[in-house]
Amino acid sequence: MQTYLVGGAVRDELLGQPAHDRDYVLVNATPSDIDRLLEAGYRQVGKDFPVFLSPQGEEYALARVERKTGSGHKGFSFATEQVSLVEDLSRRDLTINAMARDLLTGELTDPYGGQHDLQAGVLRHVSESFAEDPLRVFRVARFAARYPSFRLADETREIMTQVTARGDLSQLSAERVWGETVKALATSAPRRYFEVLKDVGALQVWFPELEALDQVPQPAEHHPEGDAWIHTLMVLDQAQEGTTAEKLAALFHDIGKGLTPPEEWPRHVDHEITGGILLDEVRRRLHVPKEEFTLMRVVAEQHLRVHQVLAIRKPGRLLALLQAIRGTRVEQEAFFASVLKVCRADARGRLGREATPYPQAAFLRGAREVLLGIRCSPEYAQLVASGVAGQDFAAELARLQIARLQQYMKSQAEPS
């Protein structure tokens, strides 16, 4: 039995980067070899092609070849007997992921030119079998986001486009597409994931609301960068250091603009309302988790009000906005902060305004502190002691909150 380090660990080693996952392939393994693995504490998972997890959690798989037998990611048959290392590597997606290093000798096996493509900065598929698994369209887009300086080989772009045109992407489950998308959002350049998907036609299949933003004009005085698609990518760039939920909220905050009738361009009246409605369909299609979806929806529906908060004159309207963005709840501080971060990214995701100040955030944080401080006030203690409950308590508390916000707004309007 020969043991080889394969895939991403070899690629990262050649790039001089730390390898987060180390996977191994076992070639010429006999039944007695497998028995020794089990005796050493390895745990077998998988039936069609045995995979063994070491006590340290590393994956050791028998060399295998696969054949397409049906639709979907489960429509494959596998063979493991007398399979060579080169045959095993041939089933992988990209040449840069189809290299192996012998653990005993350190020799590098690179039958498909992965090292050359790594040095040249090229993402290239290994063989025509690439097209048999449509998820690879999303995987390659994710690698494009992970390595933004790499270019997509023309022949790989063509085969990805063909896979999309055949309708194969509809075979994928929402969970697999969502998984690749979340991984892509964690890369150094998530915008490239969506750019590549758009380039090969896949964006229209799984993210049609984003595709609809392309070539949709916006008011030039607010959006010198051009159409809504370009703006969306720039906002995603601005949210790069944020959480997954924040980046998703940045990505989908303006999708309502895709429904604006052309005769109303470049204005997009009520796009925050239509965007919130569209997000329900996004959630159903992609099975978006509740936590991420909640932030996406609040940002889509409230980002314009946050931008315009300094122009608010009525404290009741300010209170309503703070309630909508969870600014009145102590336990929702992180959510409130995320809303402000994404709104700031929206304001800065515009040509020439990437470093513009965003005083709205400080204003709203100050208003939140005023509201939270009410619970420590004598007026609040008196309200609680009065025995008022239910809707009457809520109404009295709202009057107290509005009075405090009115004082706060007056103090902010006075010259320092």
Salt bridges, closest charged atoms under 4 A:
ASP12 OD1 - ARG11 NE 3.14
ASP12 OD2 - ARG146 NH2 3.43
GLU13 OE2 - ARG101 NE 2.66
ASP33 OD1 - ARG36 NH2 2.18
ASP88 OD1 - ARG91 NE 3.37
ASP88 OD2 - ARG92 NH2 3.23
ASP93 OD2 - ARG139 NH2 2.57
ASP117 OD1 - HIS116 ND1 3.56
ASP117 OD2 - ARG124 NE 3.02
GLU128 OE2 - HIS125 NE2 3.76
ASP133 OD1 - ARG176 NH1 3.91
ASP154 OD1 - ARG157 NH1 3.28
GLU155 OE2 - ARG124 NH1 2.49
ASP168 OD2 - ARG166 NH2 2.94
GLU175 OE2 - HIS287 ND1 2.63
GLU180 OE1 - ARG142 NE 2.53
GLU195 OE2 - ARG191 NE 3.26
ASP199 OD2 - ARG157 NE 2.57
GLU209 OE2 - ARG285 NH2 2.67
ASP214 OD2 - LYS198 NZ 2.96
GLU225 OE2 - HIS223 ND1 2.68
GLU225 OE2 - HIS231 ND1 3.48
ASP237 OD2 - ARG191 NH1 2.49
GLU246 OE1 - LYS341 NZ 3.09
ASP254 OD2 - HIS231 NE2 3.46
ASP254 OD2 - HIS253 NE2 3.14
ASP254 OD2 - LYS257 NZ 2.91
ASP254 OD1 - HIS271 NE2 3.03
ASP254 OD1 - HIS303 NE2 3.26
GLU272 OE1 - HIS271 ND1 3.94
ASP280 OD1 - ARG297 NH1 2.60
GLU281 OE1 - ARG284 NH2 3.00
GLU281 OE2 - ARG285 NH2 3.93
GLU301 OE2 - ARG297 NE 2.94
ASP346 OD1 - HIS231 NE2 2.85
ASP346 OD1 - HIS253 NE2 3.06
ASP346 OD2 - HIS307 NE2 2.64
ASP346 OD1 - ARG350 NH2 3.48
GLU379 OE1 - ARG404 NH2 3.06
GLU396 OE2 - ARG399 NH2 2.15
